[in-house]
């Protein structure tokens, strides 16, 4: 077993205690997002929509990566990453549109959490964290856009009463592949 590394808490560690606490809360929020999207994946799978299930499973993997990105940042700054209990997510929806309405609302909430973290980091003059969080600010624009686009397509499908269109969208979503953060598609 490696020797236990002693942590020097407080300002000498390079991590503002209030910012460290808020980042730990965000780690929990990102892991909750992963649980929520896995729950959505399970629901889609049980509804026979394997493409939607695949899309949500990959979404869960991305959220886990977001949590780990913050986790690693806290450690790099000399802070301590503290794991907390993750609440159980919702497990049942009425249809695909209901799932993506839930997802859209959730992404808007996460955007607010990220914005609050940026505001706190600015007020605490923690410039390194402000800089670090810019990736998440940009990521949330993409997250909301993805959810909004799929939700818009689902609304069009429901207006058309088109099961064939739902099948086509399911096939399209099934082609999504996982790309770890920091890499770009070829």
Backbone torsions as a table, in degrees:
resi	resn	phi	psi	omega
1	UNK	NA	130.3	-179.8
2	UNK	-68.4	153.0	179.0
3	UNK	-62.7	147.1	-179.3
4	UNK	-71.6	126.9	179.1
5	UNK	-79.3	126.6	178.7
6	UNK	-80.6	131.9	-179.6
7	UNK	-98.7	135.2	176.5
8	UNK	-97.7	96.9	-174.3
9	UNK	-70.9	162.6	174.1
10	UNK	88.6	-167.9	-173.4
11	UNK	-55.9	-30.9	-179.2
12	UNK	-64.5	-21.4	-179.1
13	UNK	-75.2	-12.4	-177.0
14	UNK	90.7	-4.8	-178.2
15	UNK	-115.7	122.0	175.8
16	UNK	-63.9	128.9	-176.6
17	UNK	-58.4	-39.5	178.9
18	UNK	-67.3	-40.8	178.6
19	UNK	-67.4	-42.1	178.2
20	UNK	-58.5	-45.2	178.8
21	UNK	-61.3	-44.5	-179.2
22	UNK	-66.7	-37.6	177.5
23	UNK	-65.5	-38.3	176.0
24	UNK	-63.6	-37.9	175.7
25	UNK	-64.4	-36.5	179.0
26	UNK	-69.6	-35.1	174.6
27	UNK	-57.0	-46.8	179.1
28	UNK	-61.3	-42.3	-179.7
29	UNK	-64.1	-38.4	179.2
30	UNK	-68.8	-38.8	177.1
31	UNK	-68.0	-35.9	174.1
32	UNK	-61.2	-42.0	178.3
33	UNK	-58.5	-42.5	178.2
34	UNK	-61.0	-44.0	177.6
35	UNK	-61.5	-43.8	-179.8
36	UNK	-60.1	-45.7	-177.8
37	UNK	-71.4	-30.3	172.5
38	UNK	-66.5	-37.7	177.0
39	UNK	-63.3	-41.8	176.7
40	UNK	-63.4	-40.5	178.0
41	UNK	-60.1	-44.7	179.4
42	UNK	-62.8	-40.8	179.7
43	UNK	-63.7	-46.2	178.9
44	UNK	-61.7	-41.0	179.6
45	UNK	-60.9	-43.2	-179.7
46	UNK	-68.9	-22.0	177.5
47	UNK	-87.9	0.6	178.8
48	UNK	81.9	13.8	-179.8
49	UNK	-105.7	77.8	-174.2
50	UNK	-66.3	-31.2	177.3
51	UNK	-65.6	-46.0	175.8
52	UNK	-61.1	-41.4	179.3
53	UNK	-60.1	-43.2	178.0
54	UNK	-61.6	-44.8	-178.3
55	UNK	-59.7	-45.4	-178.5
56	UNK	-70.4	-35.0	177.5
57	UNK	-62.4	-43.5	177.5
58	UNK	-65.7	-37.5	176.4
59	UNK	-59.9	-41.2	178.0
60	UNK	-62.4	-40.8	178.9
61	UNK	-63.3	-39.6	178.0
62	UNK	-64.2	-41.3	179.7
63	UNK	-65.2	-38.4	175.4
64	UNK	-60.7	-42.5	178.2
65	UNK	-63.1	-36.4	176.9
66	UNK	-61.8	-43.6	178.7
67	UNK	-60.9	-43.3	-178.8
68	UNK	-68.7	-32.8	177.2
69	UNK	-62.7	-43.7	178.0
70	UNK	-69.6	-42.9	177.7
71	UNK	-53.1	-51.2	-179.1
72	UNK	-64.2	-36.6	179.0
73	UNK	-64.6	-45.6	179.0
74	UNK	-57.9	-45.5	-179.8
75	UNK	-65.4	-41.1	-179.6
76	UNK	-62.5	-30.0	179.9
77	UNK	-86.3	3.2	179.2
78	UNK	87.2	8.7	178.7
79	UNK	-85.8	-176.6	178.1
80	UNK	-121.0	124.0	175.4
81	UNK	-82.0	125.5	-175.9
82	UNK	-116.0	119.0	-179.7
83	UNK	-85.9	131.9	179.7
84	UNK	-118.6	166.8	177.7
85	UNK	-61.2	139.7	177.9
86	UNK	-103.5	125.9	179.8
87	UNK	-65.1	150.0	175.5
88	UNK	-71.6	134.3	178.7
89	UNK	-83.7	167.4	172.3
90	UNK	-57.6	149.8	-175.8
91	UNK	-126.2	-4.5	-174.7
92	UNK	-139.6	139.1	178.7
93	UNK	-135.3	164.5	-178.7
94	UNK	-83.5	-34.6	-179.3
95	UNK	-164.9	178.6	-177.4
96	UNK	-60.4	-37.8	179.5
97	UNK	-63.4	-41.2	177.8
98	UNK	-61.0	-40.8	178.3
99	UNK	-60.1	-47.9	-175.8
100	UNK	-75.8	-22.8	170.4
101	UNK	-67.0	-40.7	176.0
102	UNK	-63.0	-44.2	-179.0
103	UNK	-64.5	-42.2	179.4
104	UNK	-61.6	-46.6	179.1
105	UNK	-61.7	-39.8	179.6
106	UNK	-65.2	-43.6	-179.8
107	UNK	-65.2	-35.8	175.8
108	UNK	-63.4	-40.8	177.4
109	UNK	-62.5	-44.4	-179.9
110	UNK	-63.9	-39.3	176.1
111	UNK	-57.2	-43.0	177.1
112	UNK	-61.7	-40.6	178.4
113	UNK	-63.6	-42.4	178.6
114	UNK	-65.0	-44.1	178.7
115	UNK	-61.0	-39.6	177.2
116	UNK	-63.2	-38.9	177.3
117	UNK	-63.4	-42.6	177.7
118	UNK	-62.2	-46.4	179.5
119	UNK	-58.7	-44.5	178.7
120	UNK	-62.3	-45.2	-179.1
121	UNK	-62.5	-37.9	176.6
122	UNK	-65.7	-47.0	-177.6
123	UNK	-64.6	-29.8	179.1
124	UNK	-89.6	2.7	-179.3
125	UNK	55.9	37.5	178.0
126	UNK	-95.8	82.1	-173.0
127	UNK	-65.7	-34.9	178.7
128	UNK	-62.0	-41.9	-179.2
129	UNK	-71.9	-36.8	175.1
130	UNK	-57.2	-46.3	179.9
131	UNK	-63.2	-46.0	179.4
132	UNK	-58.0	-42.0	-175.1
133	UNK	-72.2	-14.7	179.9
134	UNK	-60.2	-32.8	176.7
135	UNK	-60.8	-41.8	-179.0
136	UNK	-70.6	-35.7	175.8
137	UNK	-58.8	-48.6	179.4
138	UNK	-65.6	-39.3	179.7
139	UNK	-62.2	-37.8	-179.4
140	UNK	-67.5	-31.2	174.5
141	UNK	-60.4	-45.7	179.2
142	UNK	-65.6	-42.4	-178.9
143	UNK	-61.4	-45.9	179.0
144	UNK	-65.5	-40.7	179.8
145	UNK	-62.1	-44.4	179.3
146	UNK	-60.2	-48.3	-179.8
147	UNK	-63.4	-42.4	-179.5
148	UNK	-63.2	-43.0	-179.0
149	UNK	-63.1	-45.2	179.4
150	UNK	-66.9	-41.7	178.3
151	UNK	-60.9	-42.4	177.4
152	UNK	-60.8	-42.3	178.2
153	UNK	-64.6	-40.5	178.8
154	UNK	-65.1	-36.5	176.8
155	UNK	-64.5	-41.0	177.3
156	UNK	-63.2	-42.1	179.6
157	UNK	-63.0	-42.6	-178.7
158	UNK	-67.6	-31.6	177.2
159	UNK	-69.1	-33.6	-180.0
160	UNK	-84.3	-11.2	-174.9
161	UNK	54.0	39.6	-171.7
162	UNK	-101.8	96.4	174.9
163	UNK	-63.1	-32.3	178.0
164	UNK	-63.4	-37.9	178.2
165	UNK	-69.4	-37.0	176.8
166	UNK	-63.0	-40.9	178.0
167	UNK	-61.4	-43.7	179.8
168	UNK	-64.2	-42.7	178.5
169	UNK	-65.7	-39.0	177.2
170	UNK	-59.3	-43.6	178.6
171	UNK	-64.0	-41.5	179.5
172	UNK	-63.1	-45.3	-179.2
173	UNK	-66.3	-27.0	178.3
174	UNK	-68.2	-15.4	-179.5
175	UNK	-86.8	-5.2	-179.5
176	UNK	-62.8	137.1	176.6
177	UNK	-119.4	154.6	-178.3
178	UNK	-82.5	130.9	175.5
179	UNK	-125.5	113.4	-179.1
180	UNK	-60.7	151.8	179.8
181	UNK	-61.5	147.6	178.6
182	UNK	86.1	-2.9	174.7
183	UNK	-115.1	153.2	178.3
184	UNK	-120.5	149.0	179.9
185	UNK	-65.3	146.6	-178.8
186	UNK	-75.1	NA	NA
